[in-house]
């Protein structure tokens, strides 16, 4: 299953669209056209070849990772982050690749950065926890646990409680088994 791609990023291309039917909730413009601005996307041709564009580099890194070429994927993710530093916090995939490459300090920094664009994600906090635990210790990981907001995905709340030390592994597994039992009934 491919990972979501963080592009296109908002940019600066303006497109004029003909007005058509608008949903009742929308406020239709008074003229017969609509101008849409997409910040960050330029109508000017890029000086980079298509293979050098951040999105293409990022997509190759994802492909490399999914093919088991972890070292190559890290090189690609690092290159994409350098080509488009403003987009780099979105690269949670880079953090996972860094973990598998054994670059735990960089992994930690990537997930701390990703929290700025996705503050509620328990998975982000879990990967951060794993990176810190590998680089330092499980105790240090618990102390450095990233705060999260509400994450409605089951069993994310319980996983977070386990990382905090408020729930045991068996408590999480019991909850998951109960969810499976209920889903079979329902």
C-alpha positions in Angstrom: 0.0 0.0 0.0 1.7 3.3 -1.1 2.2 6.0 1.5 0.4 9.3 1.1 2.5 11.8 -0.8 3.0 15.2 0.8 2.7 17.0 -2.6 1.4 19.2 -4.1 2.3 21.8 -1.6 0.4 25.1 -1.6 2.2 27.5 -3.9 1.7 30.5 -6.2 0.1 29.4 -9.4 -3.1 31.2 -10.3 -5.7 29.4 -12.5 -8.8 31.0 -13.9 -11.8 28.6 -13.9 -15.2 29.1 -15.5 -18.0 29.4 -13.0 -20.3 26.4 -12.9 -22.7 25.1 -10.4 -21.6 25.7 -6.8 -22.9 23.8 -3.8 -25.5 25.8 -1.8 -23.0 26.2 1.1 -20.4 27.8 -1.2 -20.5 31.5 -2.0 -20.5 31.8 -5.8 -18.5 34.7 -7.1 -20.2 37.6 -8.8 -18.3 37.2 -12.0 -18.3 34.4 -14.6 -14.8 33.2 -13.6 -13.0 32.1 -10.4 -9.3 32.7 -9.8 -7.7 30.0 -7.7 -4.2 30.7 -6.2 -2.1 27.7 -5.2 0.8 29.1 -3.2 4.1 27.3 -3.7 3.2 26.0 -7.2 4.7 28.2 -9.8 3.6 28.6 -13.4 7.2 29.3 -14.3 9.1 26.3 -15.7 11.4 24.6 -13.2 15.2 24.7 -13.6 15.3 21.2 -12.2 14.8 18.2 -14.4 11.8 16.1 -13.6 14.0 13.5 -11.9 15.6 16.1 -9.6 12.3 17.6 -8.4 11.6 17.0 -4.7 8.4 15.0 -5.4 10.2 12.7 -7.8 13.1 12.2 -5.4 10.6 11.6 -2.5 8.6 9.0 -4.5 11.8 7.2 -5.5 12.7 7.1 -1.8 9.4 5.6 -0.9 9.8 3.0 -3.7 13.3 2.1 -2.5 12.0 1.6 1.1 9.1 -0.6 0.0 11.5 -2.6 -2.0 13.7 -3.2 1.0 16.5 -0.8 -0.1 16.6 1.1 3.2 20.0 2.7 2.7 19.0 4.0 -0.7 15.7 5.3 0.6 17.4 7.3 3.3 19.7 8.9 0.7 16.6 9.8 -1.3 14.6 11.1 1.7 17.6 13.2 2.8 17.9 14.6 -0.7 14.2 15.4 -0.9 14.5 17.2 2.5 17.4 19.2 1.2 15.7 20.1 -2.0 12.5 21.3 -0.2 13.3 22.0 3.5 9.9 23.6 4.1 8.3 20.3 3.2 10.7 18.1 5.3 8.5 18.0 8.4 5.9 16.1 6.4 8.3 13.3 5.7 7.3 10.8 8.5 8.3 8.1 6.0 11.9 9.4 6.3 11.7 8.9 10.1 10.8 5.3 9.7 13.6 4.7 7.1 16.0 6.4 9.5 15.0 4.1 12.3 15.6 1.0 10.2 18.9 2.5 9.0 20.0 2.8 12.7 20.2 6.6 12.5 18.2 7.0 15.8 19.1 10.6 16.6 18.1 11.8 13.1 15.0 9.6 13.4 14.1 11.4 16.7 14.6 14.8 15.1 12.4 13.8 12.1 9.5 12.8 14.3 9.9 15.9 16.5 9.7 17.9 13.3 6.7 15.9 12.0 4.8 16.7 15.2 4.7 20.4 14.1 2.5 19.4 11.2 0.7 16.4 12.7 0.4 17.0 16.5 -2.3 14.4 17.3 -0.7 11.4 15.7 0.1 8.6 18.3 2.1 6.7 15.6 4.4 9.6 15.4 4.9 9.6 19.1 5.4 5.8 19.1 8.2 6.0 16.4 9.8 8.9 18.3 9.6 6.8 21.5 11.4 3.9 19.6 14.1 6.2 18.3 14.9 7.6 21.7 14.8 4.2 23.3 17.3 2.9 20.8 19.6 6.0 21.0 19.4 6.3 24.7 17.2 4.1 26.8 13.5 3.2 27.4 13.5 5.4 30.4 14.8 8.4 28.4 12.1 7.6 25.8 9.4 7.7 28.4 10.7 11.1 29.7 10.8 12.4 26.1 7.4 11.1 25.1 5.8 13.5 22.6 2.4 14.9 23.7 -0.5 14.0 21.4 -4.0 15.2 20.9 -7.0 13.1 20.4 -6.4 10.1 18.1 -9.6 8.2 17.5 -8.0 5.2 15.9 -8.2 2.1 18.0 -6.1 1.1 19.9 -4.0 4.3 19.6 -5.1 5.7 23.0 -4.1 2.5 24.7 -0.8 2.3 22.9 0.0 5.9 24.1 -1.1 4.9 27.7 1.3 2.0 27.5 4.2 4.2 26.4 3.4 6.6 29.3 3.5 3.6 31.7 -0.2 3.8 32.5 -1.1 0.5 30.8 0.7 -2.8 30.3 1.3 -4.6 27.0 -1.3 -7.3 28.1 -3.8 -4.5 28.7 -3.4 -3.3 25.2 -3.5 -6.8 23.8 -6.7 -7.5 25.8 -8.3 -4.4 24.4 -7.4 -5.4 20.8 -8.7 -9.0 21.3 -11.9 -7.6 22.7 -12.3 -5.3 19.7 -11.7 -8.3 17.4 -14.3 -10.4 19.3 -16.8 -7.6 19.0 -16.2 -7.1 15.3 -16.7 -10.8 14.6 -20.1 -10.6 16.5 -21.2 -7.4 14.8 
